[in-house]
Amino acid sequence: MADRMLQFVRLDQHQPDKRPATARREDFAEIYQEFAPQAAAAQSSRCSQCGVPFCQVHCPLNNNIPDWLKLTAEGRLEEAYEVAAATNTFPEICGRICPQDRLCEGNCVIEKDFGSVTIGSVEKYITDTAWENGWVKAPKPRRELAQSVGIIGAGPGGLAAAERLRMRGYQVHVYDRYDRVGGLMIYGIPNFKLEKEVVLRRWKQFEEGGIQFHLNVAVGRDITLEELRVKHDAVLIATGVYKARDMAAPGIGLPGIVPALDYLTASNRAGLGENVPGMASGTMNAAGKRVVVIGGGDTAMDCVRTAVRQGATSVTCLYRRDKANMPGSMREVYNAEEEGVTFEWLGAPEAFLGDAAVTAVRAHRMHLGLPDATGRQQVQAIPGSSFDLPADLVIMALGFDPEDLPKAFNEPALPVTKWGTLKVDHRTMMTALPGVFAAGDIVRGASLVVWAIRDGRDAAETMHSYIEQKSAALAVAAE
Ligand code: FAD
């Protein structure tokens, strides 16, 4: 191994090429290119094969990263894929959109002195190669079971559970109010981070494996939770968080102010070839407009970069803290800067100006004060610091809260936390309703795809145990 691995002493860190910002601004294609095979092997060989691999420890899926890096360095790509896929339902998606700088790569021991191993890009390379070579198989079980499960939500949480349970042989039914599978991976995250074909091919494979999707079905509207509980042996709620946070300010209701997810969904639907009314009418289209995006998370970064690609005349991100305190991935901030986005740090909106439609955002400067109980510096407005940002389109990206699920599902016995997320027993992931489990953002609050996958896989295991115990108890009772 010694001559093949630990090459960080000799080889510099190298990411796959990124398309130039001038070209990226013109289309919605992904911005990172693929590694050439030799480059992937060389970059993998930089791994120091730590005894305690912090990359793995800090991966929510505990991906066996050192092993698949070593296999890639040795050119054993099919085995590398198998190791990567053993712990992750969608390694090609995590390779593209995980904030590796905060997870695996941010904890790589050679990061400080040599630059981390480019784990995310290698993961993407391995899995894309696996797809090209037909190594990725539909989840077909060896035997069929009579029991069935109902999964509400076809996002990464629900899909990860669906795949695991199908592999065990269950009859898996996934219900989603959207018309496509993927949740935020299809309608939230833009193409330039995750091309939709990557999600659509998984959907196709899951159907080939026998997972049954019931689309355009909103639980609470078209079918009740109670009906699903009667129909299935266990139910998983993986509905994500969709209630956009709002703010109170003069002029907030003016035309031209839109919620981030509506804006991104319109763009993603248009990218999928749909005729989206808001794109034609211009309400959801930044072309020719001065755009201000309010917020500093990943959603805000997706909005500013979408607006650039739609042909906005200017794009400004208004964020109340400074760059160092942005919640979004720093890599995405750099990408946005490269693509021409202007950042107004330490600025918060105080009013939206305009008569028939918004024409400007009035903002004031903020000062970062002492940390609060959570350790985060408090923001304070600086008196007399108002300034105006001209705007024809304002996109509000202030974060998301859970919808009122007990009300939507007409199930008052479904307990929620003070934040509105579902309360579960964290050992079993079961809610207070027997046989009803929950996973993903609806339990954690707005989080990451990788955490939703982890939750979905964990929930699948505990749902399986629950069904087995229930079946055993019924068998004893029948004797
Ligand atoms: P979701 O993906 O939200 O899926 C929930 C599904 O449930 C949806 O399909 C919805 O239609 C369905 N549903 C909801 N209610 C009902 C109902 N009553 N009946 C039937 N179906 C219902 N994470 C990353 O790791 N990297 C990123 O780069 C990243 N970028 C993001 C960009 C944006 C704009 C947003 C909004 C989020 C981003 N995230 C990112 C976060 C990530 O997308 C989520 O954490 C993840 O998708 C949560 O998965 P989930 O399965 O819990 O929920």
Residues whose N, C-alpha, C, O or C-beta is under 5 A from the ligand:
A	BS01	FAD	I97 C98 I152 G153 A154 G155 P156 G157 G158 Y175 D176 R177 Y178 G182 G183 L184 M185 G188 I189 V217 A218 V219 A238 T239 G240 V241 D298 T299 D302 A439 G440 D441 I442 S447 L448 V449 V450 A452
